[in-house]
Structures are given as structure tokens and as C-alpha cells.
Amino acid sequence: AHPDHEDDAPGKNVPVPESEAERQFALVSALELDEMQAGLDSVGMTRCLSGDAAGYACDGVDLISFIPLSTLGGGSGNDLWGWTHERSGREFAIMGRTTGVTFVEITNPKNPKIIGTLPSHSFASIWRDLKVYNNHVFIVSEAQQSGLQVFDLRQLLSQKQIPHVFSETAHLAGWSNAHNIALNEATGYAYVVGANTCGGGLHMVDVSNPTAPVSAGCFSADGYTHDVQCVVYDGVDADHIGSEICFASNEDTLTIVDVSNKALPVQIARKEYSGVGYSHQGWLTDDHRYFVSDDELDELNGAPATKTYVWDISDLDNPVVDFTFAGATAAIDHNQYIRDDRSYQANYKAGLRVVSLDNIDSGSLAEVAYFDTFPQSNGAQFDGAWTSYPFYRANVVAVSTMDRGLFILGYEGESGSVRVGDLENTSEAAFPNRWRARGTIEVHDESGQPVAGAKVKVRWSNGKTRNCTTDATGSCEVKVLRGNRFNKVWLRVVDIDSGQASYASWLNEDSDGDSNGFRDKVTRP
């Protein structure tokens, strides 16, 4: 058995009762949840000042909002992924729980809204994993008879009565006890791992038609896979460029598999490493030169601090650990994802740790920011942050925790930040049967000074996107035409690119207070 996959774990295979009262009773009975959950309340925007944000230790990361598990639907928390609807720009966090998943809209991260929940297909389980592809979320669980749940996320856009209990859109049966799922958006294939099929290895599923998933093949030669990332390889190893390659964390190895031919996958490499406790998860750098991995048990086996392994995979046939990085605490590492030379690590009791990869070629990493979601302790125990999702626009990071709930955090970066300092609108009649909406955006830096030359991206509620560049006063204007049958239109600032400084949307404001600095309504004249 592996350390976070136990057949006799509390909550495993507990039937999901029909009534809410029964569900809550079964949940508490099965999991013996920490009583502190009952005392947690939602928390609003709190800056990280002098190392603290609402009682949570931090450095360079703001608390934008927090929703406790009791509000999300109860139980313990597990995996998390995000979804952005491309046409509207609306953003959502999808958080796994013991009895299903909860959908939270975070388009305005300071005011998250729970849209609803999707119950488990079969039984409750404290392990649930999910990924998103083509406007659908794909969900697996350690529960018996769980299979693959599919849900069309576009339903969230038009749901009026919230929170709502949704039904799954599709389901693929055929396995139980799946620990994880990876999804290669470039090919439309999902990879279910740790299940009772394919020897616990890669169970490949064609999800190019999301509502009709089809099993496509197996890789079982190296046995159980705990987690995996699969990509169309574009690194420096010319022998494998253009192939679909999976990088699997297989308990005691990094195992690399060519899955281009689903009927005949080929193991390229299987590499053990010194100090292995439990090869748990990892993520590729953008250039596919390195695989940055975490080991879930090395801290328990004597590693004095959170240990990150950096694999040189310039030769896929012979990956080697180039160097390791010791974190600032003794906490166990769990999951990490890389975006723009930053690794966002969910390190259980140490919470979110942001690690710079700027000097990875020189054999050096550095922690540059953190937010401790478990302030009581940084010890090497299994509690606290489960995972993070850092792929939203505007430097918003969502973090799911086992014990508390959903944290929406803001990481400004080390090069300063920009935000909306003023947001105004006007409207005027245009040619017959039309009117024109105008929006003026003023961009400020962290000291409140106007920023010239910033590229502002605005999305209107009719789906139109407009861009403008700020002048010497820090201002620029966007406009859109509307038919007279429409009485209003909304504008939302979705991105500000000023070069080095990052866009901190959660710090947006409006100097005269007639909007939230994030979204504004323009009415017909």
C-alpha cells in the first residue's frame, strides 16, 4: 500500500446517503473530523503585512478570500483544479471533498460564490482527483465502483438558483480505487492511475468527445503509478520530440513512458534515486528540460526539511537527479505545479510555498513567498494543504486544504504589481438604433502612482474583448457598440501587462467608489 492510499482508511467506501442529514452524519462518523472546522468562518480580503494575514503566517502572499469546508459541503478536502470560460473570462475553482466536488466562482476573487456541488458517483472517499479539458471536468476517486465521472462545466454559467446539486453529464465504468488522473489537453487523452486496472499503471482514456469517453489502452509494465504528467514532448532530446511522453511518479522511481501508440506504449526509462521515501508527484518546467518532483515520505524517513528533487531530463533515456532543494520547514511535500519559473508547492502543514526556478540551470532554487494554511505547526504530518492551482489570470492562486477549506490567495511577485486605481464609464447615442459604451481605466502601481504604457485587456459582457494602452496619466479608454434593445453592458478588467510588474486584481479599487475597480456597469443613455 502507498502512504495516502489505504484500503482500511476512515471514510473509504462509505455509501453516500440520500438525505443531507444522513450524509453529514455518515461523514462525521466515518472521518471523525477535527472539531475546529465548526469554528471556522469565511474570511475576506486581508493583506499580508508584517508576516501575517488574518492570523496566517505569510510572506508576499495575500489572503483574498477563504471558504470553510462546512460551507463548501462538509467532509475533508482533497484535490483542486480550475476552469476559465474563454468567451466570458469567468473563472471557477473546483474542489474535491469526501462526498463529491464543489464548484466556486472566483471571477471576482474577493467575492467567491458557491454555484453548487456534484455528488460522488458511488461512495464517499477522502481521495478524489480531477482535471479539466474542453469545458468538462473529469473526476476519479478511490471509492469502489467510482469509474470516471464527467461534468459539463458550462452548466455553471447559467445556473440561477445557487447553490445547486448537479448531476453528472457522463460516466465511464470499469474500474475502482483510482488515485489520480492526468489530462493531456494537446491530445485529448486522460490517464487514470492507481486504479484496479492496468496493474495500477496508466489506464488511457480517449476524452476527445468528453461526453463519450472510451478506454484506449494500458501501461502496466512498471506496476502502480501514483501520479503522472503527460505531454507532447518539446525538449532537447531530439529522439523524442513530438512524441506523447508520460512522466510517472511510481512509488520508488521516476518512470518515463512513450504513449504515442496507445496499443503499444514503450517504457523509455525507469530510474530510482538516492534517499527515496515515496516518489509522489512532479511537474515539468516549461522548456521540458527538468522534472521537479516531491517525495512524500523522505521527511518522515529523516530528511530534516522539505526536499524537492530536480531531475535533468535532457536525455529521456537516462534521467538523473541534478540536485535537491531543502525548504524552510520540516513539512511533508504533497503536490506542486509550475508556472512562469515558479513552483507552487502545497506542502501539507507548511501550506503554499512559492519556489523560484530562476537559477535552476545553476543548480539552485529559492523560496520567494509563502502562505501557511496550517498555522499551528509545520511538522511532518499529513494535514493541511493538499494542492494548489496557480493557472488563473492575474496571479490568483487557489489552495485546497484537508482540514479547513478553500483559500483564494494572491501572489504579487518580486517585481512589484499594478492594479486598477480608478474605473469610470460613460455612454452616448450612436447612429440609429445603437449606443456606445465607454470605459476609462486608470492603472496604478503599488504606491498609488499612475503607470504609463500598461496594456489593459477588458472583456465586455457581450463577449467582446478590447485592449488599450495607458497614456502618461495612467489612463486609457475602451468602447463597444450595443443595440438599443439592450439597456446595459458590463465591462471587466481581465489583465494588465506593464512589463515586469504583475497584475494584482484583488487590489483593484475605484477612487470615487462607484464600482469595485474590477467590474463596472454601463447603462444606455
N, C-alpha and C positions, 0 to 999 in steps of 0.2 A: 504494500500500500504506500501511497505517497503522502506527504505531510498535510496537504489540505484536500484529501480525498479519502475519507474513511467510511466504510460501509455501515458502521455502527454509530456514526456521528449523530448528535442530537438534531432532530428535525428531519433526518433523512427518511424519505418515503412516508411522510405524514400525509394522509389524504386531505385534500382541500375541501373543507365543509362548505355547504351552500350558503348558510346564513352568516352574516358578518359577525354576530355574537359567537357562533361556533368557531368561526375562523380565528378570531382573536384568542379564544380560549385554547384552541389547539396549538396556536403559535407560541403562546406564553408557556404552556405546559411542556412543549417539545424543546424549547430553546432556553428556558429559564433566563429570560432577558435581564440584563442589568437594570436595576431599578432606577438608575439615574436618567434613563430615557424619558421617564414620565415627567421629569422636572425641566426638560429642555424646551425652550421656546424659539420661535423663529427670530432671526436677528437681521437687522437691516444694515445698510452701508456703514462701515467703520474703517477709517484709515488705519494703516499700520504706523503707529507713532511711538517712538522710543521703545521699539521691540514688542509692542502689544497692540492687539486689536480685539476688543470685547473679551479680554481675558485669555486670548490665544497668543502664544509667543509667535513672533513673526519677524521677518526682515525682508523688506522690498515687495511684500505681497499684501494687498488689501483684502479685507473681508467685504465682499459686495452684498451678499445675502446668504442666509442659511435656512434650510427647512428641515425640521426634525423628523426622524423616522415615524413617530406617532402620527404626524400629519401626512406623510407620504403613503401611509397604509399599514404601518407596523411591521414587526419582524426585525430581522437583521438585514443590513445592507450588503450588497456584493458588487457585481460588475456595473460598468457605466460606459455609455457611448453617446455620441452627439449626432444631431441631424440639422442641416441647414437647408431650407427650401429655397432653391436657387432663384425662382422667379420673384418671390416676395422678400427674400432675405430673412425670413423668420427663423429663429434658432430654438432648438429644443435639447434638453438633457433627458436621456432615457436610462433610468436607474433600476437595476435588478434588486429584488428583495426576496425574502423567503418564499412568498406565495405568488410571485409574478413580477411585473415591472410597472414602474410609474413614469408617466410622461409629463415633463415640466417644461413649459415655455419660458425661455430666458432671453427673448428678444430684447426686452429691457431687463438687464441682469439685476437691477436694483429692485425690480418688482416681479419676481418669478410667479408663474401661475400654474397650478396643477391642473392639467387638462383631463387626466383620467388614469386608469390602470388597466392592465391586461393580466388576467389570472393565469396561473400555471396551467399547462395543458393537462397535467396528470396530478402530481403530488407536490407537496412543499419540499423545498430543499434549500439549504444555506449556500449552495453553489449554483450560480446561474451566470451565463455568459452570453454576450450579444454583440453583433456588429451590424452595420448599415450598408446597404447597397441599393441604388436605383429607387430611392424613396421608400424602401421597405427595411424593416428590422428583422434580423434572423436570430432566434433565441434557442439556446440549448441549456440543459440542466443535468445535474447528477441524478435526478429523480428517475425512478422506474417508469417505463412507457412514455418517456418525455419526447423523444424524437426531435424534429426541427419545427419550431413554431415560426410562422411568418405573419407579419402585420404590416398593412399598408399605412404608412405614416401620414399620407395626405389626408386621412380622416381627421387628423388633429387640427387641420386648418379651418374647418367649417363647423366644428363641434360647438354648439351654443350653450347647452346645459353642462356645466362643469362643477365638480369632477364627474366623469362618466366612466362606467365599467364597459370596456370594449370587448369584442370577440375577435379571435384570431382570423386572419384572412385565409390562410392555408396551413397545411401541416403535412410533413413527411415523416411517416412512421418507419420503424425498422431498427431502432436502437434505443438503449437506455444508458444512463450513467455518463453522458458526455460531459467532460470537464470544461471544454473550451471550444471556441470557434474562431477561425480567421477567415478573412474575405479579401480576395484579390479583385479590386474593382476594375483593374485593367483587363481581366479575362472573364469575369463573371462566374468565378468558381469560389465556393466556400469549402473550408477544410475543417471538419469536425474531428476533434482529437480527444483521447482518453475515454472513448466510449467502449461498449462491449462488442464492437465490431472492429474489423481490420486489425485485430490484435492490440487494440488501444492506440494504433497509429493513425495515419491520415485517412479519414473517410472523406473522399472527394465528392462534392455535390455541385451539379450544374444549376446555378440560380439565375442564368441569363433571362429566363422567364420567371420572375420572382414568385408568382402565384402557382407555379407548377415545377417545383424543384425535383431534380432527378439525380439519383446516386450515379456516380460516374466512374468510380474506381477506388482502389485501396492501396495503401503502402503500409506493410506490416513488418518489414524485414528487421527493423530495429526496435520492435515492441512498442511499449507505451510512450506516447508523446504528451507532455504536459501543456505546452503552448507552442505556437508556431507563427511565423510571419512568412507569407508567400508573395513574391513579386516577379515582375518581368525584369530579369537581371540587366543592369546597365552600369556595371562597374568596370574594373580594369582588367579582369580576366577574360581575354578575347575568346577563349574556348567556350564560354557560356553566355556571352552577350546575346540577348534576345530570347533566351530560354526562360521558362517559368520555373523558378527555384524557390524551395521552401527551406527556411532556417528553423529547425526544430529544437526545442529545449527538452531533452529526453532523459530527465532524472539525473544521469551522471555524465552526459555528453552534450556537445553541440553536434547535431546530425544534419547534413545538408543533402537535399534530395531534388533531383530534376523531375518535375511532374508535368513536363510539356506533353508527354504522351500519357494520358490518364490510365490507359490499359497496361502500360509498361513503365512505371516510374523507376528511376535509377538512383540508387544511393551514391552520391559523389564522395562524401566524407563522413566519418564518424570519429569525433575527437574528444577524448577525456581531458581533464585539466587538473592541475595541482590544487589541492585544497577544496575539492568538490564536496559539497554537502548535499545539495539538491538543485540541479540545473532547472531553473524555474521558468524564465521568460527573458526576452530580449527584443531589441529593435535595431534596425539598420540606420546608419547615417544616410543622409540624402544622396551622397555620391556612391553608396553601396561599397565603400572601402572598409568600413568597420561594422561589426555587430557588437552592440553594447548590451551586456547581459547581467542578470541578477541571479544570485544563488540564495534559495530561501532558508537553508539550514546551516550555512557556514558560520553565521553569527552564533548560533547555538552550539556549534562544534569548536568554538574557541577564537574565531575572528573577533578582535577587540572592537571593531567598528563596522558599520555598514560597508560592504565590499562590492564594488562594481568591477566587472571584468570587461576589458576592451579587447575584442578579437580582431586581429588583422586577417581579413578575408580576401586580400588581393589575389590569392591563389585559392580558389574554392575547393580544390582537391586536397589542400593542406592548410586548413585554418589554424592559427596559433594565437594564444593569448599574448598580446603585445605588452600589456601592463594592467595593473589593477589600481583602483582608486579607493581610498579609505574615507568614508563620510565623517560627519561631525558628531554622530551619535552611535550608540550601540544597537539601534533598532534593526529589525529584520526588514530587508527589502522585499517588495512584492511585485509590483508592475511598473514599467516605465515606457514612455513614448517620447520620440524625438521630433522636435520641430525647430527649424532655423538655428541649428547648432546649440540647442538647449535640450537636455534630457529632463523630462518632468517625471520625477520618481515618487511613487506612492510607497512610502517606507513604514507601513503599519503605524506603530506608536509615535514615530517622528513626523508623521503627516507628509505633506507635499514638500519635496526638496527639488530645487531647480539647479541643475548642474551644467556649467558651461563646457562646451566641447571645442571652444575656440582654439585651444592648443593641443588638440588630440594628436595631430601629426608629430608633435614634440614629446608625446608620452605623458601628457599632463591634463587632468581635469580639475575643475574648481567649483565648489558650491557658491552660488551667487545670490540665492534668495531661498526663503522657506516660509511655510505656514504650518504650525504644529497643530493638527486637528485633535490631538490627544494630549492635552497639557499636563496631565498628572504624571506622566512618565515617558521616557524614551527607551525603555527596556526592551530586551529581545523576547517579546511575547507576541502572540497572534491576536492583535486587536488594533483598532484604529483605521487608518486609511487603506482602502482596498485598491483603488485605481484612480487615475486622473484622465481627463480628456482635454488636451491643450490645443485642439484644432479649430476652435471658433475664431471668428474675426475679432479684431480689437483686443487681443491679448487677454481674453477671458478664459479662465481655466475652471472646469468643474471637477470636484473631487467627491467620490462616494466613500462613506465610511461604514464599517460594520456596526458600530455602536451608537452613532449619533444621527447621521442623516446625510443630506446633500449640501456641500459647501460650494458656493459660487465665488470664485476668487479672481483678483485682478493683479497681474504681474506687469509692472511698468517697464522693466528692463533697466539696464545700467546707463543708457544714453539719454535719459530724460523722457518726457512724454508731452503729448499735445492733447488738447480736448476742445470741445465747443465751449466758447465763453459767452456767446450770445447767438440767439436764433430768432429771426424775425420773418414775418411774411406779409405780403400784400396781394391783392387781386384786382383785376381790371377787365372790363369788357373787351373782347377782341372783335373779329369780324362776325357776321350774323350767326347766331346760334352757338357761339363759342365764348369762353372766357379764359383768361390766362392767370395761372397761379405762379407767384414768385416767392422764392425763399432766399434769405440772406443769412449766410453762416459766417460767424467770426471765430477764428481759431486762436487759442491762447496756449502759451507754454505753461510749465508748472508754476511759474511765478506770476502768472496772470498777464504777461505781456503778449501783444499780438504777434502772430507768426506769418511772415510773408512767404510766398512761394509754396505753400502747402496745397497738395492736391486732394480735393474733397470729393467723395463719392456719395451721392444721395439717391435713394430709391423712393419713388412715389408709390402711393397705394394702388395706382392703376397698372403697376408693373414696370413703368418706365424708369430707366436709370439715367441720371445726369451727373456730369462732372464739371468742376470748376477749380480754378487756382486762385489762391488768395493774393490780394494786392498788398501794397505797403502798409495798409491799415489792418491787415489780417483778415479782410473780408472778401467774399465772392458771392455770386448770385447764380441760382439755378431757376429754371422756369419750365412750365409744362402747360399745354392747352387741354381744356376739358370742354365737353359739350354742355349746353345749358340744362340738359336734363339731370346733370349731376350738381348737387348743392355744395359738395366739399371734396377735398382731396387731402391726404396726409403725406407729409414728407418725413423721411427718417435718414439721419446721417449714419451711413454704414461703415465708412472708412475715411481716415485722414492719413495721407502719406506725406511726411515732411522730411524724408531722408532718414536720418539716424534715429530720431525720436519716435517712440511708439505711440499708438493711438489708445488712450485710456478712456474708453467710452463711459465708464462708470463715474468719471469725474466731470462729465458734461454738466453745464449749467446754463441758465438764461438770466442775463443781468437784470431784466425787469420782471422776471418771474412768471411770464405768461405762457411758458412751456417748461418742459423738464430738460431742455437742452439736447434732447435725444430725438424727440419726435414732436411735430407741430402740425396743427390742423389749419388749412387754408379754406375759407368759405367763399362761395360765389358772391361777386359784388351785387 
